[in-house]
Amino acid sequence: MATHTARDSHLFPAVPGRCAAAGRSISVRALGLVGILVSFVAPAAAHGGRYVGGGVGPLPPAALGPATPAPAGPVAPGAASTLVAGSRDTSRWQVWWELEKDSFLQVKARVIATRDPTSQPTVAQIDREVVPLLCKSLVRDRQPDLLSACLVALGKVGPSGDAAEVRAAFRKALHDGVQETRETAALALGITRQAWALEELLALAADAGPGRRIVDRSRVDERTRAFAVYGLGLLAEHSDDLDLRARVIDLLVKQLGRARPQDLDLTLSEVYGLRLACPPASNRSLASWTLRQRVVDALWTYARRRARVTEQVVQAHALQSVARILAEDDSGVAAKFLDPLVAELREPSGSSAAKAQSAAIGLGYMARPEDEAVCAALRQLARKGTDRHARSFALIALGRIGGEANRGFLLKTLAEGHKVTVKPWAGLALGLMRFEERTRSGSQGSVDTTVERALRAALKDVKAAEARGAFALALGLAHATDAAPDLRALLDDNDRQDELAGYLALSLALLEDAESVPRLRDLAKRSLRRPQLLRQVATASGMLGDRGAAQQLLDLMRGNDLSVATLGAVAGALGQIGDGGALASLLVILRDDGVPDLARAFAAAAVGGILDASPLPWNASLATGVNFVSTLPSLTDGLGGVLDIL
């Protein structure tokens, strides 16, 4: 690999102006996942803050397991009040949507389809310019937020040639004195998808001698081990090498078998690591089948063993993981797991709530419309369950399963349910049902007029903005193109209600409504001080092929008076819809020592997003179908879990 940095090259031209966040002292780790309400106080974080769009606020910090390390930097005045435990309501539909949206929106795929391929840098250019610049920042800089952003970006970009410089940069970060940097480095190794990362991740996850030498400590701490396990799962998930998967599964099965109640974060990472490492059902070889069986046996054994109340949260995720693994299995093995999962639905209160929630989610992936007993149990739970989260998850499960009986039930629930707490979930479930049906049939043109009429009626009759956003998105999922004029009119009438307007914009993008482009471009211009709305509108514009959307964001980033929140929204949107032109400007910011570290961290996060070859965010497979209500800090706590990282 060339040793010169991007500063020495003229590949990326200089861009006038500077994106500044001077005078602001805030850790970008201060906000996270469904924990971001950028319009309150702070930006999308490079390590511990992923802007998710809706004003859903932070998840309450987990009540179980070891405490998450405090933010690495000082927190801006006011931020702490936003992070008070329980300050936001996880029963809101927006939390579910923000976790699931990537698989529905397919932003990168839509943007790439309309992009000039000649605008993208070549692999050689990336290896020559981007990778050395990120490595240089990791060696030279010390600010934890910037280091974390560069590590994740380097994981997304990855070298195609000689990896010596990259490996050296990761090694340095792995024995950094700051916990955040060490754990991010372990995770980012997995994000690279490079086989050379396997040995180091195995050593870190096992707390073996080589792993202790890597971190230069007498032991590898639990947080770093947990992040290394997530990294192993991500590495294996994208590998066609069954031997590599087998090595990961061997270690994690052994560790899960001797899991201790005091190591819940590590155990939870092992559950997800096994799910990710499990070979897909599409691989029908004997070796693959054997590995799948071993993973299912290990997870099911752990989920069913006697455990303390605190450990049942992790067991719930194991139940859900089994269901996800068996969702595509057509061997008949899945049938024997249906009744035990249904049994968990009957106890949705107290210590059993976590298992009931996860069982409902898992059955949505695993069951079929002909599994009438399963569907009847989910409908019963949705009607009369004592846990509100389990009730909502049951509605979504029915939508995912589909079938006439479930469709009728959801239509009835949409008509008769509570306007704010029930109708939105029923509407989204109907939209999801239509989305799944269209995906399976491969037809974008099929229309369910009954569902479409019901959703349009709900959008008109229910005046609460909280519910209207859900109905708008449901119409987008259902591809109800006839509703586009109504949605445009509603956007015009509610362009000052940031959350609703943002969801209306995304719905119009799902409907591929080209007539909305000028309207969205104008709204973006009027949203410069409204970062929550700005990102949603910019994303929708990019999905609709508006090539000016990225340039509009770049013009903003060149200003000197951006708020931290706007900076985060701009960088986050650029990471999704930006191209080679945006990349050039972002690299200028990243290499400029005169730019505040926070701004450079956001630039690095956006660089990683633009150059990430994956159609979905790196943690999408963890975010979809997750039980976000009953969880632990290493997965998500609104601060620094793997789902909180941009």
Secondary structure, 3 states (H helix, E strand, C coil): CCCCCHHHCCCCCCCCCCCCCCCCCCCCCCCCHHHCCCCCCCCCCCCCCCCCCCCCCCCCCCCCCCCCCCCCCCCCCCHHHHCCCCCCCCCCHHHHHHHHHHHHHCHHHHHHHCCCHHHCCCHHHHHHHHHHHHHHHHHHCCCHHHHHHHHHHHHHHCCCCCCHHHHHHHHHHHCCCCHHHHHHHHHHHHHCCCHHHHHHHHHHHCCCHHHHHHHCCCCCCHHHHHHHHHHHHHHHHCCCCHHHHHHHHHHHHHHHHCCCHHHHHHHHHHHHHHHHHCCCCCCCCHHHHHHHHHHHHHHHHHHHCCCCCCCHHHHHHHHHHHHHHHCCCCCCCCHHHHHHHHHHHCCCCHHHHHHHHHHHHHHHHHCCCCCHHHHHHHHHHHHHCCCHHHHHHHHHHHHHHCCHHHHHHHHHHHHHCCCCCCHHHHHHHHHHHHHHHHHHHCCCCCCCHHHHHHHHHHHHHCCCHHHHHHHHHHHHHCCCHHHHHHHHHHHHHCCCCHHHHHHHHHHHHHCCCHHHHHHHHHHHHCCCCCHHHHHHHHHHHHHCCCCHHHHHHHHHHCCCCCCHHHHHHHHHHHHHHCCHHHHHHHHHHHHCCCCCHHHHHHHHHHHHHHHCCCCCCCCHHHHCCCCCCCCCCCCCCCCCCHHHCC
